[in-house]
Amino acid sequence: MSNELRNFLALSYDELEDLNLKAKEERKKRVSLETIREERLRYLTDEKRIKALTVLFSDLEGRLHMLDYDKKFLLKSWDNLTFDGSSIRGFTAQRESDLRLGIDWSAFYWGPADVFGPGKVLVFGDVIDKGGQPYVGDIRGVLKTYAAELYKKKGYTLNAANEIEGFLFKGADAERHYHEAGSKFEYVNTGGYYHSLPGDPLRNFIDTTAEVQRAMGFQNEKDHPEVAPSQFEINYGYGEVVAAADQIQIYKLICRQVATNMGLTASFLPKPVVGVNGSGMHTNVSISDEGKNLFWDAKGEEKLSKMGWSFVDRILTHGNDICLLLNASVNAYRRLDPHFEAPNQIKASAVDRGSMIRIPIGNEKSMRVEVRSVAPDSNPYMVMLSIFKTGLDGETSKIKNLRQAERYLPDNIYTAIENFRKADWTKTLLGEDVKGRYADLKQAAADRCARALGTFVKAPEVQFHHEVYNQYLWNQF
């Protein structure tokens, strides 16, 4: 990416992987903020080929936002970066719009120049209010604080790994043109589970995305076409909870950018096409203490410890309360259809994939709880916060046979909003202000869509979706 006029950073994929794995290990070992900050500032000062730093943060609904700061400016002003929060959904009102961005120097990534452009590095930001405190609407910051306090008080490390499914459709920006294209997406591949020939567009997309993930330190495990036509899943290793949520955002960013480079669209709508399986984001969680997996018990039921089963019981107790956090769009409720392997039953099982929670086969290292009723368009920080905080701090219902009782998640967003608003637990989870803002955002999108889902995906479900809309699309109503 250099010529006689420009000389911007463009590293090989092997070099990128080494740098990203080193940064990942430092983060895992909880190297002090001061040490990491000094190291990163020195690197940015010395590496003349870097022109800008891309700072990432997410809004209340989980949509990823990015600001590029000129490197020379950032080196002088990294401790006083401001932005207008009034234009970010779920953040401040116009009359109190100023917010600050702190740099989370441990969440630092080197990206391939052929995907993200030369001369740039990426880092996640902490949103800070005018008083210098973590901003309550920045759920990443809330999760980060919660996880740090648990580690400090109890020595707990919260671990998560996600299985994120998506679809690949013909045409760039197909979601934003859905309402103009006869409300129809076009597959790039009509195969199915594990079906894809070398050179097929879906296979090329998966291969390219997996290469980029590997270079960015994801430590991939496996990848394959999923059950539905044009559907994919690319699995990677687990991480500490905030890093795991960050990786979800980067995973989706990589998928979208690789697809765009191919003239295609990567979509994480939970059910963009009816009649085939939807996309989920199965979330595998465990808790460790000094490397010991607290969910493992060789003599426990399904080898899950008493602590693990108590964790499960609390999530089942509050399943309907937190459903809107795990399934955050009108379209997500199409996926909770039992005819398509949908996990809509509020129960726990080792074998039934229709259960909200599954207990996979595990060992001392891998024992975990899998929360299956999570859509890939949900805010990953909200998902992690609601699962862990509910599992550790929630109440336990006295419902008879709680783990197998015949109860179901809602089949529409209106019921989910109602459950969310009336639940005391969601106020405890988020605080009254953030709870109200989140519910209002979901209500605003729901009110623009048909109340009954019907037999095909309606244009407003896509047009007003929180990961799709822009100012122009939102105002076409």
C-alpha positions as CSV (number, residue, x, y, z in Angstrom):
1,M,0.0,0.0,0.0
2,S,2.9,2.3,-0.6
3,N,4.3,4.1,-3.6
4,E,6.8,6.9,-4.0
5,L,4.3,9.5,-2.8
6,R,2.6,7.5,0.0
7,N,4.0,5.1,2.6
8,F,1.2,3.8,4.8
9,L,1.3,0.8,7.0
10,A,0.3,-2.5,5.3
11,L,1.4,-5.6,7.1
12,S,1.3,-9.2,6.0
13,Y,-1.5,-11.4,7.5
14,D,1.2,-13.3,9.5
15,E,2.6,-10.1,11.0
16,L,-0.9,-8.9,11.8
17,E,-1.8,-12.2,13.6
18,D,1.4,-12.0,15.7
19,L,0.6,-8.4,16.8
20,N,-3.0,-9.1,17.5
21,L,-2.3,-12.3,19.5
22,K,0.2,-10.5,21.6
23,A,-2.3,-7.7,22.3
24,K,-4.9,-10.3,23.1
25,E,-2.6,-12.1,25.5
26,E,-1.8,-8.8,27.3
27,R,-5.5,-8.1,27.7
28,K,-6.2,-11.6,29.0
29,K,-3.4,-11.2,31.6
30,R,-4.9,-7.9,32.7
31,V,-1.7,-5.9,32.1
32,S,-2.1,-2.5,33.8
33,L,-3.8,0.3,31.8
34,E,-0.8,2.5,32.4
35,T,1.6,0.0,30.9
36,I,-0.5,-0.7,27.9
37,R,-1.2,3.0,27.3
38,E,2.4,3.9,27.4
39,E,3.3,1.0,25.1
40,R,0.6,2.0,22.5
41,L,1.4,5.7,22.6
42,R,5.1,4.9,22.0
43,Y,4.2,2.6,19.1
44,L,2.0,5.2,17.5
45,T,4.7,7.8,17.9
46,D,7.4,5.6,16.4
47,E,5.4,4.0,13.6
48,K,5.4,6.8,11.0
49,R,3.3,4.8,8.5
50,I,0.1,5.1,10.6
51,K,-2.0,8.0,9.6
52,A,-5.2,7.6,11.7
53,L,-6.7,5.7,14.6
54,T,-10.2,4.4,14.1
55,V,-12.1,4.5,17.4
56,L,-15.1,2.2,17.8
57,F,-18.1,2.4,20.1
58,S,-21.7,1.1,20.1
59,D,-25.0,2.9,20.7
60,L,-27.7,1.6,23.0
61,E,-29.1,-0.7,20.4
62,G,-25.7,-2.2,19.6
63,R,-25.0,-0.5,16.3
64,L,-21.3,0.0,15.8
65,H,-20.0,3.6,15.2
66,M,-16.5,4.6,14.1
67,L,-14.6,7.8,14.2
68,D,-11.2,8.3,12.5
69,Y,-8.8,10.6,14.4
70,D,-5.7,11.9,12.7
71,K,-2.8,10.2,14.5
72,K,-0.9,13.4,15.2
73,F,-4.0,15.0,16.7
74,L,-4.8,12.0,18.8
75,L,-1.3,11.8,20.2
76,K,-1.7,15.3,21.6
77,S,-5.4,15.1,22.6
78,W,-6.2,11.4,23.4
79,D,-7.3,12.4,26.9
80,N,-9.8,15.0,25.7
81,L,-11.7,13.5,22.7
82,T,-15.2,14.8,22.4
83,F,-18.2,14.1,20.2
84,D,-21.9,15.0,19.7
85,G,-23.9,12.3,21.5
86,S,-27.3,13.7,20.5
87,S,-27.0,12.1,17.0
88,I,-26.5,8.6,18.5
89,R,-29.7,6.8,19.2
90,G,-30.3,6.2,22.9
91,F,-27.6,8.6,24.0
92,T,-28.0,12.2,25.1
93,A,-30.6,14.8,24.2
94,Q,-29.6,17.7,22.0
95,R,-29.6,20.1,24.9
96,E,-26.9,18.0,26.7
97,S,-25.1,16.6,23.7
98,D,-21.4,16.7,24.6
99,L,-19.7,13.4,25.5
100,R,-16.1,12.3,25.7
101,L,-14.4,9.2,24.2
102,G,-11.8,7.6,26.3
103,I,-9.4,5.1,24.6
104,D,-9.5,1.5,25.8
105,W,-5.8,0.9,25.0
106,S,-6.1,-2.8,25.7
107,A,-8.8,-3.3,23.0
108,F,-6.4,-2.5,20.2
109,Y,-6.5,-4.2,16.7
110,W,-4.3,-4.2,13.6
111,G,-6.5,-4.8,10.5
112,P,-5.6,-6.0,7.0
113,A,-4.9,-3.0,4.7
114,D,-6.8,-4.7,1.9
115,V,-9.9,-4.8,4.0
116,F,-9.8,-1.7,6.3
117,G,-7.4,0.5,4.2
118,P,-3.7,1.2,4.8
119,G,-2.2,3.3,7.5
120,K,-4.9,2.7,10.2
121,V,-5.3,0.8,13.4
122,L,-8.5,0.2,15.4
123,V,-9.3,0.6,19.1
124,F,-12.5,0.5,21.2
125,G,-13.5,3.6,23.0
126,D,-15.1,4.2,26.4
127,V,-18.0,6.8,26.4
128,I,-17.6,9.3,29.2
129,D,-20.1,11.8,30.4
130,K,-19.5,15.5,31.1
131,G,-18.7,14.7,34.7
132,G,-15.9,12.4,33.8
133,Q,-17.8,9.2,34.7
134,P,-18.6,6.2,32.5
135,Y,-21.7,7.1,30.5
136,V,-24.8,5.1,31.5
137,G,-26.0,4.6,27.9
138,D,-22.7,3.0,26.9
139,I,-23.5,-0.6,27.8
140,R,-19.9,-1.7,26.9
141,G,-18.7,0.5,29.7
142,V,-21.4,-0.8,32.1
143,L,-20.4,-4.4,31.3
144,K,-16.7,-3.6,31.7
145,T,-17.3,-2.1,35.1
146,Y,-19.5,-5.1,36.2
147,A,-16.9,-7.6,35.1
148,A,-14.0,-5.7,36.7
149,E,-15.9,-5.5,40.0
150,L,-16.7,-9.2,40.0
151,Y,-13.0,-10.0,39.4
152,K,-11.9,-7.6,42.1
153,K,-14.4,-8.8,44.8
154,K,-14.7,-12.5,44.0
155,G,-11.9,-13.3,41.6
156,Y,-14.4,-14.3,38.9
157,T,-13.5,-14.2,35.2
158,L,-16.6,-14.2,33.0
159,N,-16.0,-16.2,29.8
160,A,-18.1,-16.2,26.6
161,A,-18.0,-17.7,23.1
162,N,-20.6,-16.9,20.4
163,E,-21.8,-18.9,17.4
164,I,-22.9,-16.1,15.0
165,E,-24.9,-17.0,11.9
166,G,-25.6,-14.7,9.0
167,F,-26.8,-14.7,5.4
168,L,-24.9,-13.6,2.2
169,F,-27.1,-11.9,-0.4
170,K,-26.6,-10.6,-3.9
171,G,-25.9,-6.9,-4.4
172,A,-24.1,-4.4,-2.2
173,D,-26.3,-2.7,0.5
174,A,-29.2,-5.1,-0.2
175,E,-30.8,-4.4,3.2
176,R,-31.2,-0.7,2.5
177,H,-32.6,-1.4,-0.9
178,Y,-35.0,-4.1,0.3
179,H,-38.0,-1.9,0.2
180,E,-37.2,-0.9,-3.4
181,A,-36.4,-4.5,-4.6
182,G,-39.9,-6.0,-4.2
183,S,-39.2,-6.9,-0.5
184,K,-37.0,-9.9,-1.6
185,F,-33.4,-10.9,-1.0
186,E,-31.5,-13.0,-3.5
187,Y,-29.4,-15.9,-2.4
188,V,-25.8,-16.3,-3.7
189,N,-25.9,-20.0,-3.0
190,T,-28.7,-22.6,-2.9
191,G,-26.8,-25.3,-1.1
192,G,-27.3,-26.1,2.6
193,Y,-25.6,-27.5,5.7
194,Y,-21.9,-28.0,4.8
195,H,-22.8,-27.7,1.1
196,S,-20.5,-25.5,-0.9
197,L,-18.1,-26.1,-3.7
198,P,-14.6,-24.5,-3.9
199,G,-14.9,-21.3,-5.8
200,D,-18.6,-20.8,-4.9
201,P,-19.3,-17.2,-3.9
202,L,-20.4,-18.3,-0.4
203,R,-17.3,-20.4,0.0
204,N,-15.0,-17.6,-1.2
205,F,-16.7,-15.2,1.3
206,I,-16.3,-17.6,4.2
207,D,-12.6,-18.3,3.3
208,T,-11.8,-14.6,3.0
209,T,-13.6,-13.7,6.2
210,A,-11.9,-16.5,8.1
211,E,-8.5,-15.3,6.8
212,V,-9.2,-11.8,8.1
213,Q,-10.4,-13.0,11.4
214,R,-7.3,-15.2,11.8
215,A,-5.1,-12.2,11.1
216,M,-7.0,-10.2,13.7
217,G,-6.3,-12.7,16.4
218,F,-9.6,-14.5,16.5
219,Q,-8.1,-18.0,16.9
220,N,-10.6,-19.7,14.5
221,E,-12.1,-23.1,15.1
222,K,-14.3,-24.0,12.2
223,D,-16.4,-22.5,9.5
224,H,-19.1,-23.8,7.1
225,P,-22.3,-23.0,5.2
226,E,-25.3,-23.3,7.5
227,V,-28.7,-25.1,7.0
228,A,-30.5,-22.4,5.0
229,P,-29.3,-21.4,1.5
230,S,-26.6,-18.7,1.5
231,Q,-26.3,-18.9,5.3
232,F,-22.9,-19.1,7.1
233,E,-21.2,-19.5,10.4
234,I,-17.6,-18.9,11.3
235,N,-16.6,-20.1,14.8
236,Y,-13.7,-18.9,16.9
237,G,-12.4,-19.4,20.5
238,Y,-13.8,-18.0,23.7
239,G,-12.7,-14.9,25.5
240,E,-13.2,-12.7,28.6
241,V,-16.6,-11.2,28.4
242,V,-15.8,-7.7,27.2
243,A,-13.3,-8.9,24.7
244,A,-15.8,-11.5,23.5
245,A,-18.5,-8.8,22.9
246,D,-15.9,-6.7,21.1
247,Q,-15.1,-9.6,18.8
248,I,-18.8,-9.9,17.9
249,Q,-18.7,-6.3,16.7
250,I,-15.5,-6.9,14.8
251,Y,-16.8,-10.2,13.3
252,K,-19.8,-8.5,11.9
253,L,-17.7,-5.6,10.7
254,I,-15.4,-7.9,8.9
255,C,-18.2,-9.9,7.3
256,R,-19.9,-6.8,6.1
257,Q,-16.7,-5.3,4.7
258,V,-15.6,-8.5,2.9
259,A,-19.1,-8.9,1.4
260,T,-19.1,-5.3,0.2
261,N,-15.7,-5.8,-1.4
262,M,-17.3,-8.7,-3.3
263,G,-20.4,-6.6,-4.3
264,L,-22.6,-8.6,-1.9
265,T,-24.3,-8.0,1.5
266,A,-23.7,-9.9,4.7
267,S,-26.9,-9.7,6.7
268,F,-27.4,-10.4,10.4
269,L,-31.2,-10.0,10.3
270,P,-32.5,-13.0,12.4
271,K,-35.1,-14.1,9.8
272,P,-34.5,-12.3,6.5
273,V,-36.3,-15.0,4.5
274,V,-39.3,-17.1,5.6
275,G,-39.6,-20.8,5.0
276,V,-35.9,-21.5,6.0
277,N,-34.0,-21.4,9.2
278,G,-33.2,-18.1,10.7
279,S,-29.9,-16.9,12.1
280,G,-29.0,-17.1,15.8
281,M,-26.2,-16.1,18.1
282,H,-25.9,-19.0,20.5
283,T,-24.0,-17.6,23.5
284,N,-21.8,-20.0,25.5
285,V,-20.9,-18.8,28.9
286,S,-18.9,-20.0,31.9
287,I,-17.2,-18.5,35.0
288,S,-13.7,-19.3,36.2
289,D,-11.6,-18.5,39.2
290,E,-7.8,-18.6,38.8
291,G,-8.3,-20.9,35.8
292,K,-10.7,-23.3,37.5
293,N,-14.1,-23.7,35.7
294,L,-16.7,-23.1,38.3
295,F,-19.4,-24.6,36.1
296,W,-17.7,-28.1,36.1
297,D,-18.6,-30.8,38.5
298,A,-17.8,-34.4,37.5
299,K,-20.6,-35.7,39.8
300,G,-23.1,-33.0,38.9
301,E,-26.2,-33.4,36.8
302,E,-25.0,-33.3,33.2
303,K,-21.6,-32.6,34.8
304,L,-22.8,-29.0,35.6
305,S,-22.0,-27.7,39.0
306,K,-24.6,-26.4,41.5
307,M,-23.4,-22.9,40.8
308,G,-24.0,-23.6,37.1
309,W,-27.6,-24.9,37.7
310,S,-28.4,-21.9,39.9
311,F,-27.2,-19.7,37.1
312,V,-29.5,-21.5,34.6
313,D,-32.5,-21.3,37.0
314,R,-32.2,-17.5,37.4
315,I,-32.1,-17.0,33.6
316,L,-35.1,-19.2,33.2
317,T,-36.9,-17.2,35.9
318,H,-36.2,-14.0,34.1
319,G,-36.5,-15.4,30.5
320,N,-39.5,-13.2,29.5
321,D,-38.1,-10.2,31.3
322,I,-34.9,-10.1,29.3
323,C,-36.2,-11.5,26.0
324,L,-36.2,-8.0,24.4
325,L,-32.5,-7.6,25.2
326,L,-31.7,-10.9,23.5
327,N,-34.2,-10.5,20.6
328,A,-34.1,-6.8,19.9
329,S,-36.0,-6.3,16.6
330,V,-39.4,-7.0,15.1
331,N,-37.7,-9.4,12.7
332,A,-36.2,-11.4,15.6
333,Y,-39.6,-12.8,16.6
334,R,-40.0,-14.5,13.2
335,R,-37.0,-16.6,14.2
336,L,-38.6,-17.9,17.4
337,D,-40.7,-20.3,15.3
338,P,-40.6,-23.9,16.6
339,H,-40.8,-25.3,13.1
340,F,-37.2,-24.2,12.3
341,E,-35.1,-25.3,15.2
342,A,-36.0,-22.2,17.1
343,P,-35.2,-22.0,20.8
344,N,-38.5,-20.5,22.1
345,Q,-39.2,-22.8,25.1
346,I,-38.2,-21.4,28.5
347,K,-36.5,-24.5,29.7
348,A,-33.1,-26.2,30.0
349,S,-32.1,-29.4,28.3
350,A,-29.0,-31.3,27.3
351,V,-30.5,-32.5,24.1
352,D,-33.6,-30.4,23.1
353,R,-32.4,-27.6,20.7
354,G,-35.8,-25.9,21.1
355,S,-34.9,-25.0,24.7
356,M,-33.8,-21.5,25.6
357,I,-30.8,-23.0,27.4
358,R,-28.8,-26.1,26.4
359,I,-26.2,-27.9,28.5
360,P,-23.6,-29.1,26.0
361,I,-21.3,-32.0,26.6
362,G,-18.2,-30.6,28.3
363,N,-15.2,-31.4,30.4
364,E,-13.2,-29.6,33.2
365,K,-12.0,-27.0,30.7
366,S,-15.0,-26.6,28.3
367,M,-18.1,-27.1,30.6
368,R,-20.5,-24.2,29.8
369,V,-24.1,-23.1,29.6
370,E,-25.4,-22.3,26.1
371,V,-28.1,-19.6,25.8
372,R,-29.7,-20.3,22.5
373,S,-32.5,-17.7,22.4
374,V,-30.2,-14.9,21.2
375,A,-30.5,-13.1,17.9
376,P,-27.4,-11.9,16.0
377,D,-28.7,-8.3,15.7
378,S,-28.8,-7.8,19.4
379,N,-26.4,-5.5,21.3
380,P,-23.6,-7.9,22.3
381,Y,-22.8,-6.0,25.4
382,M,-26.4,-6.0,26.5
383,V,-26.6,-9.7,25.8
384,M,-23.5,-10.4,28.0
385,L,-24.6,-8.1,30.8
386,S,-28.2,-9.5,30.9
387,I,-27.0,-13.1,30.9
388,F,-24.3,-12.9,33.5
389,K,-25.9,-10.4,35.8
390,T,-29.2,-12.3,35.6
391,G,-27.5,-15.7,36.1
392,L,-25.5,-14.4,39.1
393,D,-27.8,-11.8,40.8
394,G,-31.3,-12.6,39.6
395,E,-34.1,-14.2,41.5
396,T,-35.1,-17.9,41.4
397,S,-38.7,-18.7,40.7
398,K,-40.7,-21.2,42.8
399,I,-42.4,-22.5,39.6
400,K,-42.7,-26.3,39.9
401,N,-40.3,-28.1,37.7
402,L,-38.8,-24.8,36.6
403,R,-36.3,-26.4,34.2
404,Q,-38.9,-28.3,32.2
405,A,-42.1,-26.2,32.8
406,E,-44.2,-25.5,29.7
407,R,-43.5,-21.8,29.2
408,Y,-42.6,-19.9,26.0
409,L,-40.9,-16.8,24.9
410,P,-43.1,-14.2,23.2
411,D,-43.8,-14.6,19.4
412,N,-43.9,-10.8,18.8
413,I,-42.0,-7.7,19.9
414,Y,-45.1,-6.0,21.4
415,T,-45.4,-8.7,24.1
416,A,-41.6,-8.6,24.6
417,I,-41.7,-4.8,25.1
418,E,-44.6,-5.1,27.6
419,N,-42.8,-7.8,29.6
420,F,-39.6,-5.7,29.6
421,R,-41.4,-2.6,30.7
422,K,-43.3,-4.2,33.6
423,A,-40.4,-6.3,34.9
424,D,-38.7,-5.0,38.1
425,W,-35.6,-7.0,37.2
426,T,-34.9,-4.9,34.0
427,K,-34.8,-1.8,36.1
428,T,-32.2,-3.4,38.4
429,L,-30.3,-4.6,35.4
430,L,-30.1,-1.3,33.4
431,G,-31.4,1.5,35.7
432,E,-34.7,3.3,35.2
433,D,-33.4,5.9,32.7
434,V,-31.6,3.5,30.3
435,K,-34.4,1.0,30.6
436,G,-36.9,3.6,29.5
437,R,-34.8,4.8,26.6
438,Y,-34.2,1.3,25.3
439,A,-37.9,0.4,25.5
440,D,-38.8,3.7,23.7
441,L,-36.4,2.9,20.8
442,K,-37.9,-0.6,20.4
443,Q,-41.4,0.8,20.5
444,A,-40.6,3.4,17.9
445,A,-39.4,0.8,15.4
446,A,-42.2,-1.6,16.2
447,D,-44.8,1.1,15.7
448,R,-43.6,1.5,12.1
449,C,-44.2,-2.2,11.3
450,A,-47.2,-4.3,10.8
451,R,-48.4,-5.7,14.2
452,A,-49.0,-9.2,12.8
453,L,-45.9,-10.7,11.3
454,G,-47.7,-12.6,8.5
455,T,-46.1,-15.0,6.0
456,F,-43.4,-12.8,4.5
457,V,-40.8,-10.3,5.7
458,K,-42.4,-6.8,5.4
459,A,-40.3,-3.9,4.0
460,P,-40.5,-1.9,7.3
461,E,-39.0,-4.7,9.3
462,V,-35.8,-4.2,7.3
463,Q,-36.0,-0.5,6.5
464,F,-36.4,0.6,10.1
465,H,-34.2,-2.0,11.6
466,H,-31.6,-0.5,14.0
467,E,-28.7,-1.9,12.0
468,V,-30.1,-0.8,8.6
469,Y,-31.9,2.6,8.8
470,N,-30.3,5.9,8.1
471,Q,-31.8,9.4,8.5
472,Y,-33.3,9.2,4.9
473,L,-34.8,5.8,5.4
474,W,-36.2,6.6,8.8
475,N,-38.0,9.6,7.5
476,Q,-39.6,7.7,4.6
477,F,-42.7,7.0,6.7
